[in-house]
Amino acid sequence: MPRIAITVDGIHYEEDVEPRLLLVHLLRERLGRTGTPVGCDTSNCGACTVMLDGKSVKSCSVLAVQADGCDVVTIQGLGANGAMHPMQRAFHEEHALQCGFCTPGMVMAAIDLLRDDPDPSEETIRQGLEGNLCRCTGYCNIVRAVRRGAQEMGQAVRTP
């Protein structure tokens, strides 16, 4: 079995993994990072989105061995000192969730979107979150949350 070294939410791990083990299963089953849900297992829904070396990826489409030597940030690793990350707080305050299943992936994708475009229009936000599905909401509150999160993260946001 290959041995990998991976940093998850600031903690370094060395794990023996099956070559076919998906990153999402390593995170949840071996490392206890259960905030990252397994949604579709086919990379269609985006619920399992995490940051891999600073870029959002769907962890059900990445093999654990591919993450060897990488830095992974999950939804659980976003906040600091018990406080929510500004994007997490914005999702809460804007009621951008109902069942909450998609929320971790949406938050991670939104943060990645703002890294690439700190001043996104509504259309850009909708396009940026296209790979993340929500079956409960109409996305309006999610878009508002991303706009608010951008403001709270110190970013300028265009008005429509």
C-alpha positions as CSV (number, residue, x, y, z in Angstrom):
1,M,0.0,0.0,0.0
2,P,1.3,3.5,-0.8
3,R,2.1,5.8,2.1
4,I,1.1,9.4,1.6
5,A,1.8,12.6,3.6
6,I,-1.0,15.1,3.6
7,T,-1.8,18.2,5.6
8,V,-5.5,18.6,6.4
9,D,-6.8,21.7,8.1
10,G,-3.3,22.4,9.3
11,I,-2.6,19.0,10.8
12,H,0.0,16.8,9.1
13,Y,-0.8,13.1,8.6
14,E,1.0,10.1,7.1
15,E,-1.4,7.4,6.0
16,D,-1.1,4.0,4.2
17,V,-3.9,4.1,1.6
18,E,-5.3,1.8,-1.0
19,P,-4.5,3.2,-4.5
20,R,-8.2,3.5,-5.3
21,L,-9.2,5.3,-2.1
22,L,-11.0,8.6,-2.8
23,L,-9.9,11.7,-1.0
24,V,-13.4,12.2,0.4
25,H,-13.3,8.8,2.0
26,L,-9.8,9.4,3.5
27,L,-11.1,12.7,4.9
28,R,-14.3,11.3,6.4
29,E,-13.4,7.7,7.4
30,R,-9.8,7.9,8.4
31,L,-9.3,11.5,9.4
32,G,-12.7,12.3,10.9
33,R,-13.4,15.3,8.7
34,T,-17.1,14.5,8.4
35,G,-18.1,18.1,7.5
36,T,-17.3,17.1,4.0
37,P,-20.3,15.1,2.8
38,V,-20.4,12.3,0.2
39,G,-23.0,13.5,-2.1
40,C,-23.2,11.8,-5.5
41,D,-19.8,10.0,-5.6
42,T,-19.7,11.0,-9.3
43,S,-18.5,14.7,-9.1
44,N,-21.9,16.0,-10.2
45,C,-23.2,17.7,-7.1
46,G,-20.1,19.5,-5.6
47,A,-21.1,18.8,-1.9
48,C,-17.7,17.3,-1.3
49,T,-15.7,20.3,-2.5
50,V,-12.5,21.1,-0.5
51,M,-9.5,23.2,-1.2
52,L,-6.5,21.3,-2.5
53,D,-3.4,23.5,-2.5
54,G,-5.6,26.5,-2.6
55,K,-7.9,25.5,-5.4
56,S,-11.4,24.0,-5.0
57,V,-11.8,20.4,-6.1
58,K,-14.5,17.8,-5.7
59,S,-12.9,15.3,-3.3
60,C,-14.9,12.4,-4.7
61,S,-13.0,12.8,-8.0
62,V,-9.5,12.9,-6.5
63,L,-7.7,9.8,-5.3
64,A,-6.0,10.1,-2.0
65,V,-2.6,9.2,-3.6
66,Q,-3.0,12.2,-5.8
67,A,-3.1,14.5,-2.7
68,D,0.2,13.2,-1.5
69,G,2.3,16.2,-0.4
70,C,-0.7,18.5,-0.6
71,D,-2.4,20.9,1.7
72,V,-6.2,20.3,2.1
73,V,-8.6,22.6,3.7
74,T,-12.1,21.3,4.5
75,I,-15.2,23.2,5.8
76,Q,-14.0,22.3,9.3
77,G,-10.7,24.0,8.8
78,L,-12.0,27.4,7.7
79,G,-12.8,29.2,11.0
80,A,-10.2,30.4,13.4
81,N,-10.3,30.3,17.2
82,G,-13.9,29.0,17.3
83,A,-15.2,31.7,15.0
84,M,-16.8,31.0,11.7
85,H,-15.1,32.1,8.5
86,P,-16.8,35.2,7.0
87,M,-18.3,33.1,4.2
88,Q,-19.7,30.6,6.6
89,R,-21.2,33.5,8.6
90,A,-22.6,35.0,5.5
91,F,-24.3,31.8,4.5
92,H,-25.8,31.6,8.0
93,E,-27.0,35.2,8.1
94,E,-28.4,35.2,4.6
95,H,-30.3,31.9,5.2
96,A,-28.5,30.4,2.3
97,L,-29.2,26.8,3.3
98,Q,-32.2,24.7,4.1
99,C,-31.2,21.1,4.6
100,G,-27.5,22.1,4.7
101,F,-26.2,19.1,2.7
102,C,-24.7,21.2,-0.1
103,T,-23.5,24.0,2.1
104,P,-19.9,22.9,2.8
105,G,-19.3,22.5,-1.0
106,M,-21.0,25.8,-1.8
107,V,-19.0,27.7,0.8
108,M,-15.7,26.2,-0.4
109,A,-16.5,26.9,-4.1
110,A,-17.6,30.5,-3.2
111,I,-14.3,31.2,-1.4
112,D,-12.4,29.9,-4.4
113,L,-14.5,32.1,-6.7
114,L,-13.6,35.2,-4.7
115,R,-10.0,34.3,-4.9
116,D,-10.2,34.4,-8.7
117,D,-12.7,37.3,-8.8
118,P,-12.9,39.5,-5.7
119,D,-15.6,41.6,-7.3
120,P,-18.1,39.1,-8.9
121,S,-21.3,40.1,-10.5
122,E,-24.4,38.0,-9.8
123,E,-24.0,36.3,-13.1
124,T,-20.3,35.5,-12.3
125,I,-21.4,34.1,-8.9
126,R,-24.0,31.9,-10.5
127,Q,-21.5,30.6,-13.1
128,G,-18.9,30.1,-10.5
129,L,-21.2,27.9,-8.5
130,E,-22.5,26.0,-11.5
131,G,-20.8,22.8,-10.5
132,N,-22.4,22.8,-7.0
133,L,-26.1,21.7,-6.8
134,C,-28.7,22.6,-4.3
135,R,-31.9,20.8,-4.4
136,C,-33.7,22.9,-1.7
137,T,-33.2,26.6,-2.5
138,G,-33.6,28.7,-5.6
139,Y,-30.0,30.0,-5.2
140,C,-31.1,33.6,-4.5
141,N,-30.0,33.4,-0.9
142,I,-26.8,31.6,-1.9
143,V,-25.9,34.4,-4.3
144,R,-26.7,37.0,-1.6
145,A,-24.5,35.1,0.8
146,V,-21.6,35.1,-1.6
147,R,-22.0,38.8,-2.1
148,R,-22.1,39.4,1.7
149,G,-19.2,37.0,2.2
150,A,-17.2,39.0,-0.3
151,Q,-17.9,42.2,1.6
152,E,-17.1,40.7,4.9
153,M,-13.9,39.3,3.5
154,G,-12.9,42.9,2.7
155,Q,-13.8,42.6,-1.0
156,A,-15.6,45.2,-3.1
157,V,-18.8,43.8,-4.7
158,R,-20.6,45.3,-7.7
159,T,-24.2,46.3,-7.4
160,P,-26.5,45.0,-10.0
